[in-house]
Amino acid sequence: MVRPLQTVYGATTLMLNVEVVACAISIPYGIWDIKHSTFSFGSLAAVAVLSVVGTGFAFVLFAILSKRTGTVRGMIPTYFTPIVGTVLGVSFNDEKLIGLSVLGMLVVVIGAWLTSRPETSLTR
């Protein structure tokens, strides 16, 4: 769905529209619960930086990568999310690393490698 829309609107415009729709969907939930919260400029700044740098910039980079490499290869970085989560959990949260987790990481790395290989044609 992303690739045809990118060709019409461009990666940056498309991701901006995605973010605007997500904001429009989320705002009613925030308004509903605003009476149970307090305002803080520090919190607002943290959310703004996280939104722009963490989410907005990442979406734009993902759209550019997807356009350059195709949808399948553009998804390869998302394969490594569980590995990063496991490593961070073991490093900073004192979680235990079990054999099944290591096996899962190996499966992820092999899957990413298989997906990133150049396509070969099957000719006889």
Buried (B, 14 or more C-beta within 10 A) or exposed (E): EBEEBBEEEBBBEBBBEBBEEEEEEEEEEEEEEEEEEEEEEEEEEEEEEEEEEEEBEEBBEBBBBBBEEEEEBBBBBEBBEBBEEBBEBEEEEEBEEEEEBEEBBEEBEEEBEEEEEEEEEEEE
